[in-house]
């Protein structure tokens, strides 16, 4: 029994399925080896829960800033980057965690290379995404445009081959679609599905907008496109006779991978977005993937370094009060209607501090507005806030003393997926460096796809480090019998609100569109406003909110958004 009262079999049945639990627990003749050392790392939920429950002390001291950015995830860091690009540095960014980045953060403490704690790649952008191209150029990732004007990514930043493999019934196969054992009908349905994706990738509305584009702000809102949001991806596939087990697994994996939803839960708009937004047109290959050992943590570090002097870590915003007296001389000379007070609590318990500002960029998720915005708490939070749902995830980093045995079939890849598992498998941090042997780091991803997101969060928190370590090791043990003995440490990150869930009806139901509108002097910026949790979306919303603030303060600057 483990410390939470579940036997190993019960634990594995709860998170990996009863058939696997019976097989795993019934097949071991010897006693299961002890778990490696490790910790629960990351999200500071203690202070967050205090604030949720009403902890809002009066600040011990006040400071002034033209703009306060609430949240140091990608959206908040992007807003800071955009303000600095415009020559505006009268701002402060507040972040609860000791490290910025949100779900794009990374770690360095125990691995032979840095490793991700969440988002781990970025598709190469098209030229029209000018701001993202500019950022990647700053990072030294680009070599210039090709003959068609599209940015060329330097080879060392592109994901190394082999990129993907899938484990099925004791053997590894190349790619994610399981061609092994596929019949003529499977092949026909795959071809039909690819033709549908091609059709949508070629589709344009009367204004020339694509049905599916990145960032989402460039997508068409034509009725033919938005109708896809009213049915699930599963329904859409059945209506077209797409019942092939292999194809449905691929689409379900895609929805779990990007949304933490099954194909039956995600809208058809979201399901098709995954496939069609990543290609330039019919028959075109998906854009190449940019990655580093630490994933998108590399971009986070660059953004943080740019704004470091204006970033205050370890401060959790507890209150945002609009309509108070403005005290900045720059504000008084132009606008007497008031400003915003932001009160933040020190994460180490060392008291609180207040900031009086002209504007706020609220770069935290929408669900936090009902706790942090005073007008939402004391009045009635807008109805659209309740429409935002977030999925729970577990990410575990396994620090291996050596490579697991190769196994049968296709060789080790960057992304390694288990066909018969509810997890997403693992990525290998050392893959990008070309390390073929020796110590490594495997990053394991597990989305909780419960229909009720609150039930998912309850399940997430019901298991501690040891329980999630047992789940990860047992799951990966399907493919690597020596995984447990090779793992010298295993740390776990539990993300209660990891990503927005684009369930049926959310994308074009009006909630996210309403949530993007400023609330007085508060401007919103988070990836949840796009309905899909991608780096490009968080980055774009940070730019948009920053440009709204610049315009409101009379700072002249041409837009960087395509």
C-alpha positions as CSV (number, residue, x, y, z in Angstrom):
1,X,0.0,0.0,0.0
2,X,1.1,3.6,-0.6
3,X,0.7,6.5,1.8
4,X,-2.7,7.5,0.3
5,X,-4.2,4.1,1.0
6,X,-4.3,2.7,-2.6
7,X,-2.6,-0.5,-3.5
8,X,-0.3,-0.4,-6.5
9,X,-2.9,-2.2,-8.6
10,X,-5.6,0.3,-7.6
11,X,-3.4,3.2,-8.4
12,X,-2.4,1.9,-11.8
13,X,-6.0,1.0,-12.6
14,X,-7.1,4.6,-11.7
15,X,-4.6,6.3,-14.0
16,X,-3.5,3.7,-16.6
17,X,-6.6,1.5,-16.8
18,X,-7.7,-1.8,-15.2
19,X,-6.4,-4.1,-17.9
20,X,-2.9,-2.6,-17.6
21,X,-3.0,-2.7,-13.8
22,X,-3.9,-6.4,-13.8
23,X,-1.1,-7.2,-16.3
24,X,1.5,-5.1,-14.6
25,X,0.9,-6.3,-11.1
26,X,0.2,-9.9,-12.1
27,X,3.4,-10.4,-14.2
28,X,6.0,-9.4,-11.6
29,X,7.6,-12.4,-9.9
30,X,10.0,-10.3,-7.9
31,X,9.0,-7.4,-5.6
32,X,8.8,-4.0,-7.3
33,X,12.1,-2.0,-6.7
34,X,11.8,1.1,-4.6
35,X,11.0,4.5,-6.2
36,X,13.9,6.9,-7.0
37,X,14.2,10.1,-4.9
38,X,12.4,13.2,-6.1
39,X,10.0,16.0,-5.2
40,X,6.8,17.8,-6.2
41,X,8.2,21.0,-7.8
42,X,6.8,24.2,-9.2
43,X,3.5,25.9,-8.7
44,X,3.1,27.8,-5.4
45,X,-0.5,26.9,-4.7
46,X,-0.4,27.7,-1.0
47,X,-0.4,31.5,-1.5
48,X,-2.7,31.2,-4.5
49,X,-5.3,29.4,-2.3
50,X,-5.0,32.0,0.4
51,X,-5.8,34.7,-2.1
52,X,-8.7,32.7,-3.5
53,X,-10.0,32.4,0.0
54,X,-9.9,36.2,0.6
55,X,-6.4,37.0,1.8
56,X,-5.9,40.7,0.8
57,X,-3.8,42.6,3.3
58,X,-3.2,46.3,3.0
59,X,0.2,47.0,1.6
60,X,3.0,48.0,3.9
61,X,4.4,50.3,1.2
62,X,3.4,51.8,-2.1
63,X,5.3,52.1,-5.3
64,X,4.5,53.8,-8.6
65,X,4.6,52.4,-12.1
66,X,3.0,53.6,-15.3
67,X,1.9,50.0,-16.1
68,X,1.7,46.8,-13.9
69,X,1.8,43.5,-15.7
70,X,0.1,40.8,-13.7
71,X,1.7,37.4,-14.4
72,X,5.1,36.3,-15.8
73,X,4.1,33.6,-18.2
74,X,4.7,34.0,-22.0
75,X,1.9,36.6,-22.4
76,X,3.2,38.8,-19.6
77,X,6.8,38.5,-20.8
78,X,5.6,39.3,-24.4
79,X,3.9,42.4,-23.2
80,X,7.1,43.5,-21.5
81,X,9.1,42.8,-24.6
82,X,6.7,44.8,-26.7
83,X,6.7,47.8,-24.4
84,X,10.5,47.8,-24.4
85,X,10.6,47.6,-28.2
86,X,8.5,50.8,-28.2
87,X,11.0,52.5,-25.8
88,X,8.6,52.4,-22.9
89,X,10.1,51.1,-19.6
90,X,7.8,52.6,-17.0
91,X,6.3,49.3,-16.0
92,X,6.8,46.4,-13.5
93,X,6.0,42.8,-14.0
94,X,4.8,40.8,-11.0
95,X,5.1,37.0,-10.9
96,X,4.4,34.7,-7.9
97,X,6.8,31.9,-8.9
98,X,10.6,32.2,-8.3
99,X,11.0,31.6,-12.0
100,X,9.0,33.1,-14.9
101,X,7.5,31.3,-17.8
102,X,4.3,29.6,-16.6
103,X,3.7,26.4,-18.5
104,X,6.7,27.2,-20.7
105,X,9.2,27.2,-17.9
106,X,12.2,24.8,-17.7
107,X,14.6,23.3,-15.2
108,X,18.4,22.9,-14.9
109,X,19.0,21.5,-11.4
110,X,19.5,17.8,-11.9
111,X,19.9,17.0,-15.6
112,X,22.9,16.7,-17.9
113,X,21.1,19.3,-20.0
114,X,18.2,21.7,-19.3
115,X,14.8,20.2,-19.6
116,X,11.2,21.4,-20.1
117,X,8.4,21.5,-17.5
118,X,5.7,22.1,-20.2
119,X,5.7,23.5,-23.7
120,X,8.7,22.1,-25.6
121,X,8.6,23.2,-29.2
122,X,7.6,26.0,-31.6
123,X,6.6,25.5,-35.2
124,X,8.6,27.7,-37.5
125,X,6.5,30.8,-38.2
126,X,5.4,32.2,-41.5
127,X,6.7,35.6,-42.6
128,X,3.4,37.4,-41.9
129,X,3.9,36.7,-38.2
130,X,6.3,39.6,-38.1
131,X,6.6,39.9,-34.3
132,X,7.5,36.3,-33.8
133,X,10.0,36.4,-36.7
134,X,11.6,39.5,-35.0
135,X,11.8,37.6,-31.7
136,X,13.4,34.5,-33.3
137,X,15.8,36.8,-35.1
138,X,16.8,38.3,-31.8
139,X,17.4,34.8,-30.5
140,X,19.8,34.1,-33.5
141,X,17.5,31.3,-34.7
142,X,17.0,32.6,-38.3
143,X,19.3,32.8,-41.2
144,X,17.2,35.1,-43.3
145,X,14.4,34.7,-45.8
146,X,14.2,32.0,-48.5
147,X,13.3,32.7,-52.2
148,X,9.6,33.1,-51.3
149,X,10.3,35.4,-48.4
150,X,9.7,32.8,-45.7
151,X,12.1,32.8,-42.7
152,X,14.8,30.1,-42.8
153,X,15.5,28.5,-39.4
154,X,19.2,27.5,-38.8
155,X,19.5,23.8,-38.9
156,X,20.8,23.4,-35.3
157,X,17.5,24.7,-33.9
158,X,15.3,22.4,-36.0
159,X,14.2,19.2,-34.3
160,X,16.7,16.5,-35.1
161,X,15.7,13.3,-36.9
162,X,14.2,11.0,-36.0
163,X,11.4,13.1,-34.7
164,X,8.6,10.8,-33.7
165,X,7.9,7.1,-33.0
166,X,5.0,5.2,-31.5
167,X,5.1,2.0,-29.3
168,X,2.5,-0.6,-30.0
169,X,2.3,-4.2,-28.7
170,X,6.0,-4.6,-27.9
171,X,7.5,-2.7,-30.9
172,X,8.4,0.8,-31.9
173,X,7.2,2.2,-35.3
174,X,8.2,5.4,-37.1
175,X,5.9,8.4,-37.0
176,X,2.6,8.7,-35.1
177,X,0.2,7.1,-37.6
178,X,0.3,3.3,-37.0
179,X,0.8,1.9,-40.5
180,X,1.6,-1.5,-39.2
181,X,-1.3,-3.8,-39.7
182,X,-3.4,-1.2,-41.5
183,X,-5.7,-2.5,-44.2
184,X,-7.0,-1.0,-47.4
185,X,-9.9,0.6,-45.7
186,X,-7.6,2.2,-43.1
187,X,-5.5,3.6,-46.0
188,X,-8.6,4.9,-47.8
189,X,-9.9,6.7,-44.7
190,X,-6.5,8.2,-44.0
191,X,-6.4,9.5,-47.6
192,X,-9.9,10.9,-47.1
193,X,-9.0,12.7,-43.9
194,X,-5.9,14.2,-45.5
195,X,-8.0,15.4,-48.3
196,X,-10.4,17.2,-45.8
197,X,-7.4,18.8,-44.2
198,X,-6.1,19.9,-47.6
199,X,-9.5,21.4,-48.4
200,X,-9.6,23.4,-45.2
201,X,-5.9,24.5,-45.6
202,X,-6.8,25.9,-49.0
203,X,-10.1,27.6,-47.9
204,X,-10.3,31.4,-47.8
205,X,-13.1,33.7,-47.0
206,X,-14.1,36.8,-49.0
207,X,-11.5,38.8,-47.1
208,X,-8.8,36.3,-48.0
209,X,-8.5,34.9,-44.4
210,X,-7.7,31.3,-43.8
211,X,-10.1,29.1,-41.9
212,X,-7.3,28.0,-39.5
213,X,-4.3,30.2,-38.9
214,X,-1.7,31.0,-36.2
215,X,-2.3,33.2,-34.3
216,X,-6.0,32.6,-34.0
217,X,-6.7,36.3,-34.4
218,X,-6.1,35.8,-38.2
219,X,-8.7,33.0,-38.5
220,X,-11.9,33.6,-40.5
221,X,-15.1,34.0,-38.5
222,X,-17.2,33.0,-41.6
223,X,-20.3,30.9,-40.7
224,X,-19.0,27.9,-42.6
225,X,-15.9,27.9,-40.3
226,X,-17.6,28.7,-37.0
227,X,-20.2,25.9,-37.6
228,X,-17.4,23.5,-36.9
229,X,-17.4,24.6,-33.3
230,X,-20.9,23.3,-32.7
231,X,-20.0,19.6,-33.0
232,X,-17.3,17.5,-31.5
233,X,-14.4,16.2,-33.6
234,X,-15.6,12.7,-32.9
235,X,-19.1,13.6,-34.4
236,X,-17.5,15.3,-37.4
237,X,-15.4,12.2,-38.1
238,X,-18.4,9.8,-37.8
239,X,-20.4,12.0,-40.1
240,X,-17.8,11.4,-42.8
241,X,-17.4,7.7,-42.2
242,X,-14.0,8.1,-40.6
243,X,-14.1,5.1,-38.2
244,X,-10.7,3.6,-38.7
245,X,-9.2,2.8,-35.3
246,X,-5.7,4.0,-36.3
247,X,-7.0,7.3,-37.7
248,X,-9.3,7.9,-34.7
249,X,-6.4,7.2,-32.4
250,X,-4.2,9.8,-34.2
251,X,-6.9,12.4,-34.0
252,X,-7.6,11.7,-30.4
253,X,-3.9,11.9,-29.6
254,X,-3.7,15.3,-31.3
255,X,-6.6,16.6,-29.2
256,X,-5.1,15.3,-26.0
257,X,-1.7,16.6,-27.0
258,X,-2.7,20.2,-27.6
259,X,-5.9,20.6,-25.6
260,X,-6.0,18.0,-22.9
261,X,-9.3,16.8,-24.4
262,X,-10.4,13.7,-26.2
263,X,-11.8,13.9,-29.7
264,X,-15.2,13.4,-28.3
265,X,-14.8,16.5,-26.1
266,X,-12.9,18.9,-28.4
267,X,-14.8,20.8,-31.0
268,X,-14.3,19.9,-34.6
269,X,-13.0,23.4,-35.1
270,X,-10.2,22.7,-32.6
271,X,-9.5,19.2,-34.0
272,X,-9.1,20.6,-37.6
273,X,-7.1,23.5,-36.3
274,X,-4.5,21.1,-35.1
275,X,-3.9,19.7,-38.5
276,X,-4.8,22.6,-40.9
277,X,-3.2,25.6,-39.2
278,X,0.3,24.1,-39.4
279,X,0.4,23.8,-43.2
280,X,0.7,26.5,-45.8
281,X,-1.7,24.8,-48.3
282,X,-2.9,21.5,-49.8
283,X,-0.2,18.8,-49.9
284,X,2.3,21.0,-48.1
285,X,4.4,19.7,-45.2
286,X,3.7,21.0,-41.7
287,X,6.1,23.7,-40.7
288,X,9.4,22.4,-39.2
289,X,9.6,22.4,-35.4
290,X,12.0,24.6,-33.5
291,X,13.2,23.2,-30.2
292,X,16.0,23.2,-27.5
293,X,16.7,20.7,-24.8
294,X,14.7,22.9,-22.4
295,X,11.9,23.4,-24.9
296,X,10.3,26.8,-24.9
297,X,12.1,27.6,-21.7
298,X,14.9,28.9,-24.0
299,X,12.6,31.6,-25.4
300,X,11.3,32.4,-21.9
301,X,14.9,33.0,-20.7
302,X,15.5,35.4,-23.5
303,X,12.3,37.4,-22.8
304,X,13.1,37.5,-19.1
305,X,16.7,38.7,-19.7
306,X,15.3,41.5,-21.8
307,X,13.0,42.7,-19.0
308,X,14.8,41.5,-15.9
309,X,15.3,44.9,-14.3
310,X,11.5,45.4,-14.5
311,X,10.5,41.9,-13.2
312,X,9.6,41.2,-9.6
313,X,9.5,37.5,-8.8
314,X,7.9,36.0,-5.7
315,X,5.1,38.5,-5.6
316,X,1.5,37.2,-6.0
317,X,-1.1,39.7,-7.0
318,X,-3.9,39.6,-4.5
319,X,-6.0,42.6,-5.5
320,X,-6.6,44.9,-8.5
321,X,-8.6,48.0,-7.7
322,X,-9.7,50.1,-10.6
323,X,-10.9,53.7,-10.6
324,X,-8.6,54.9,-7.8
325,X,-6.8,58.3,-7.7
326,X,-3.9,58.4,-10.1
327,X,-0.7,59.6,-8.5
328,X,1.7,59.5,-11.5
329,X,2.5,63.0,-12.7
330,X,2.3,61.8,-16.3
331,X,-1.2,60.6,-15.6
332,X,-2.4,63.7,-13.7
333,X,-1.4,66.0,-16.6
334,X,-3.6,64.1,-19.0
335,X,-6.4,62.3,-17.3
336,X,-8.1,62.9,-13.9
337,X,-10.4,59.9,-14.0
338,X,-8.1,57.8,-11.8
339,X,-5.8,54.8,-12.1
340,X,-5.4,51.3,-10.7
341,X,-4.0,50.0,-7.5
342,X,-2.4,46.6,-7.5
343,X,-1.6,44.8,-4.2
344,X,0.8,41.9,-4.2
345,X,1.7,39.4,-1.4
346,X,5.2,38.1,-1.0
347,X,5.3,34.4,-1.7
348,X,7.7,33.8,1.2
349,X,5.3,35.3,3.7
350,X,7.2,38.5,4.1
351,X,4.3,40.9,3.8
352,X,2.8,42.8,0.9
353,X,3.5,45.8,-1.4
354,X,1.2,48.0,-3.4
355,X,1.6,49.6,-6.8
356,X,-0.3,52.7,-8.1
357,X,-0.4,52.6,-11.9
358,X,-2.1,54.1,-14.9
359,X,-2.8,50.8,-16.6
360,X,-2.7,47.1,-15.9
361,X,-2.0,44.2,-18.3
362,X,-3.7,41.2,-16.7
363,X,-1.7,38.4,-18.2
364,X,-3.0,35.7,-15.8
365,X,-5.8,33.3,-16.9
366,X,-9.4,34.5,-17.0
367,X,-10.5,32.3,-14.1
368,X,-8.4,34.4,-11.8
369,X,-10.2,37.6,-12.6
370,X,-13.1,36.8,-10.3
371,X,-10.6,36.6,-7.4
372,X,-8.3,39.5,-8.2
373,X,-10.4,42.2,-9.8
374,X,-12.2,44.0,-7.0
375,X,-15.0,45.1,-9.3
376,X,-15.6,41.5,-10.3
377,X,-15.6,40.3,-6.7
378,X,-17.9,42.9,-5.3
379,X,-20.2,43.2,-8.2
380,X,-20.9,40.3,-10.5
381,X,-18.2,38.8,-12.7
382,X,-19.2,38.9,-16.4
383,X,-20.9,35.7,-17.5
384,X,-18.2,35.0,-20.0
385,X,-15.7,34.3,-17.2
386,X,-17.5,31.1,-16.2
387,X,-17.2,29.7,-19.8
388,X,-13.4,29.3,-19.5
389,X,-12.4,25.7,-18.6
390,X,-8.9,24.5,-17.9
391,X,-7.4,21.1,-18.1
392,X,-5.1,19.5,-15.5
393,X,-1.8,17.9,-16.4
394,X,1.1,16.1,-14.9
395,X,4.6,16.6,-16.2
396,X,7.4,14.4,-14.7
397,X,11.1,14.6,-15.4
398,X,13.0,11.4,-15.1
399,X,16.8,11.7,-14.7
400,X,18.3,8.5,-16.1
401,X,21.8,7.2,-15.4
402,X,21.9,5.6,-18.8
403,X,19.7,5.0,-21.9
404,X,17.1,2.3,-21.6
405,X,17.5,-0.7,-23.8
406,X,16.7,0.0,-27.4
407,X,13.8,-2.5,-27.7
408,X,12.4,-3.7,-31.0
409,X,11.8,-1.6,-34.1
410,X,12.4,2.0,-34.9
411,X,15.2,3.7,-32.9
412,X,15.0,6.3,-30.2
413,X,13.3,9.6,-31.3
414,X,12.8,13.0,-29.9
415,X,9.1,12.4,-29.2
416,X,8.2,8.8,-28.1
417,X,4.5,8.0,-27.8
418,X,2.8,4.9,-26.3
419,X,-0.2,3.9,-28.4
420,X,-2.0,2.0,-25.6
421,X,-1.5,4.6,-22.9
422,X,-3.6,7.6,-21.7
423,X,-0.4,9.5,-21.4
424,X,1.4,11.3,-24.3
425,X,4.7,9.5,-23.7
426,X,7.9,11.4,-23.4
427,X,10.4,13.7,-25.1
428,X,14.2,13.3,-24.7
429,X,16.0,16.5,-23.6
430,X,19.4,15.2,-24.8
431,X,18.1,14.4,-28.3
432,X,18.7,17.9,-29.7
433,X,22.3,17.9,-28.5
434,X,23.0,14.7,-30.4
435,X,23.9,12.7,-27.2
436,X,23.3,9.1,-28.3
437,X,24.4,7.3,-25.1
438,X,24.9,8.0,-21.4
439,X,22.8,10.0,-18.9
440,X,19.7,11.7,-20.2
441,X,16.4,13.3,-19.2
442,X,13.0,12.0,-20.2
443,X,10.0,14.4,-19.9
444,X,6.7,12.6,-19.4
445,X,3.4,14.2,-20.1
446,X,0.0,13.0,-18.8
447,X,-3.2,15.0,-19.4
448,X,-6.3,14.3,-17.3
449,X,-9.2,14.4,-19.7
450,X,-12.1,14.0,-17.3
451,X,-15.3,15.6,-18.6
452,X,-15.5,17.7,-15.4
453,X,-12.3,19.8,-15.1
454,X,-12.9,20.1,-11.3
455,X,-12.9,16.3,-11.0
456,X,-9.7,16.2,-13.0
457,X,-8.0,18.7,-10.6
458,X,-9.2,16.6,-7.7
459,X,-7.7,13.5,-9.2
460,X,-4.5,15.4,-10.0
461,X,-4.0,16.5,-6.4
462,X,-5.2,13.1,-4.9
463,X,-1.9,11.6,-5.9
464,X,1.4,12.9,-4.5
465,X,4.9,12.6,-5.8
466,X,5.3,8.9,-5.1
467,X,2.0,8.0,-6.7
468,X,2.7,10.0,-9.9
469,X,6.2,8.5,-10.0
470,X,4.7,5.0,-9.8
471,X,2.3,5.9,-12.6
472,X,5.1,7.3,-14.8
473,X,7.5,4.5,-14.2
474,X,4.9,1.8,-14.7
475,X,3.6,3.4,-17.9
476,X,7.0,3.8,-19.5
477,X,7.9,0.3,-18.3
478,X,5.6,-0.9,-21.1
479,X,8.3,0.0,-23.5
480,X,11.4,0.0,-21.3
481,X,11.6,-2.7,-18.7
482,X,14.8,-1.2,-17.3
483,X,13.3,2.3,-16.9
484,X,12.8,1.9,-13.1
485,X,16.3,0.7,-12.4
486,X,17.9,3.4,-14.6
487,X,16.0,6.3,-13.1
488,X,18.0,8.0,-10.4
489,X,15.6,10.8,-9.7
490,X,12.0,11.6,-10.7
491,X,10.4,15.1,-10.1
492,X,6.8,15.9,-10.7
493,X,5.0,19.1,-11.6
494,X,1.2,19.2,-11.1
495,X,-0.5,21.8,-13.3
496,X,-4.1,22.3,-12.0
497,X,-5.0,24.8,-14.7
498,X,-2.5,23.8,-17.4
499,X,-4.3,24.9,-20.5
500,X,-7.6,26.2,-21.9
501,X,-10.0,23.5,-23.1
502,X,-11.6,24.3,-26.5
503,X,-14.6,22.1,-25.9
504,X,-17.7,22.2,-28.2
505,X,-19.1,25.7,-28.4
506,X,-16.4,27.6,-26.7
507,X,-14.3,28.8,-29.6
508,X,-17.0,30.9,-31.3
509,X,-19.5,31.1,-28.5
510,X,-18.6,34.7,-27.7
511,X,-16.9,34.3,-24.3
512,X,-13.3,34.6,-25.4
513,X,-14.1,37.5,-27.7
514,X,-15.8,39.4,-24.9
515,X,-12.9,38.6,-22.5
516,X,-10.4,40.3,-24.8
517,X,-12.1,43.7,-24.4
518,X,-10.4,46.0,-21.8
519,X,-12.2,46.4,-18.5
520,X,-11.6,50.1,-17.8
521,X,-7.9,50.4,-17.4
522,X,-7.3,46.7,-17.2
523,X,-6.1,45.0,-20.5
524,X,-6.2,41.2,-20.8
525,X,-3.5,39.0,-22.2
526,X,-3.3,35.2,-21.9
527,X,-3.3,32.3,-24.3
528,X,-6.8,31.3,-23.0
529,X,-8.2,34.2,-25.0
530,X,-7.4,32.3,-28.1
531,X,-9.1,29.1,-27.0
532,X,-5.9,27.1,-27.7
533,X,-2.8,27.0,-25.5
534,X,0.1,27.7,-27.9
535,X,3.2,29.8,-27.5
536,X,2.2,31.9,-30.5
537,X,-1.2,32.7,-29.0
538,X,0.2,33.9,-25.6
539,X,2.8,35.9,-27.4
540,X,0.2,37.6,-29.7
541,X,-2.1,38.5,-26.8
542,X,0.8,40.0,-24.9
543,X,1.6,42.1,-28.0
544,X,-2.0,43.2,-28.4
545,X,-2.5,44.2,-24.7
546,X,0.8,46.1,-24.8
547,X,-0.1,48.0,-27.9
548,X,-3.5,48.9,-26.3
549,X,-1.6,50.3,-23.4
550,X,0.8,52.2,-25.6
551,X,-2.1,53.7,-27.5
552,X,-3.9,54.7,-24.3
553,X,-0.9,56.5,-23.0
554,X,-0.3,58.3,-26.3
555,X,2.9,56.5,-27.2
556,X,3.3,56.4,-31.0
557,X,4.4,53.0,-32.2
558,X,3.4,51.0,-35.3
559,X,1.8,47.7,-34.6
560,X,4.0,44.6,-34.8
561,X,1.1,42.2,-35.2
562,X,0.6,40.8,-38.7
